[in-house]
Amino acid sequence: MAQELSNHRVEVTFVGPPPARQVALASGVTEVEVDGRRLRCFICGSFQPFLEALHGSEVISLTSTRSSCR
């Protein structure tokens, strides 16, 4: 059964510097912005590449809000 992929606006806060470069290179991720230890971006489709880009970074909080793809 095929599942419809969703699109989200995501905000993540890290213990240290965000892995902005890795996140920006992840498939489906656009509009990466960094403000201190906070990273914001859009994810169009699967979260898996985004989550893999976070590997090795300690996340304090993660918020995801359904959005339209950009």
Phi, psi and omega per residue, in radians:
M1 nan 2.237 -3.127
A2 -1.411 2.392 3.086
Q3 -1.856 2.465 3.079
E4 -1.346 2.256 3.119
L5 -1.410 2.476 -3.116
S6 -1.808 2.922 -3.130
N7 -2.111 2.396 -3.049
H8 -2.422 2.606 2.926
R9 -1.668 2.205 -3.039
V10 -2.133 2.437 3.031
E11 -2.257 2.222 -3.098
V12 -2.235 2.382 3.048
T13 -1.968 2.346 -3.062
F14 -1.980 2.780 3.032
V15 -1.162 -0.740 3.137
G16 -2.059 -2.739 3.137
P17 -1.108 2.416 3.104
P18 -1.176 2.566 3.097
P19 -1.429 1.088 -3.002
A20 -1.011 -0.749 -3.095
R21 -1.124 -0.801 3.138
Q22 -1.098 -0.727 -3.141
V23 -1.130 -0.772 -3.115
A24 -1.087 -0.502 -3.138
L25 -1.477 -0.184 -3.100
A26 -1.230 2.442 -3.141
S27 -1.068 2.286 3.102
G28 1.526 -0.069 -3.111
V29 -1.701 2.299 3.119
T30 -2.369 2.923 3.026
E31 0.868 0.922 3.123
V32 -1.308 2.218 3.093
E33 -2.237 2.454 3.101
V34 -2.138 2.356 3.071
D35 -2.373 1.654 -3.080
G36 1.164 -2.107 3.134
R37 -1.638 0.139 -3.099
R38 -1.855 2.359 3.093
L39 -2.141 2.345 3.071
R40 -2.147 2.515 3.103
C41 -2.845 3.007 2.999
F42 -1.901 2.481 3.052
I43 -2.113 2.104 3.105
C44 -1.873 1.896 3.140
G45 1.775 -2.434 -3.039
S46 -1.187 2.461 3.047
F47 -1.387 -0.269 -3.000
Q48 -0.957 -0.877 3.128
P49 -1.060 -0.642 3.096
F50 -1.099 -0.837 -3.133
L51 -1.096 -0.659 3.095
E52 -1.130 -0.599 3.117
A53 -1.194 -0.396 3.128
L54 -1.447 -0.186 -3.092
H55 -0.903 2.239 3.121
G56 1.602 -0.112 3.123
S57 -1.885 2.415 -3.136
E58 -1.542 2.089 -3.104
V59 -1.672 2.291 3.073
I60 -1.577 -0.769 3.125
S61 -2.616 2.685 3.116
L62 -2.507 2.202 3.106
T63 -2.146 2.338 3.133
S64 -2.248 2.255 3.130
T65 -2.193 2.267 3.131
R66 -1.008 2.414 -3.049
S67 -2.581 3.085 3.020
S68 -1.626 2.601 3.140
C69 -1.195 2.447 -3.141
R70 -1.954 nan nan
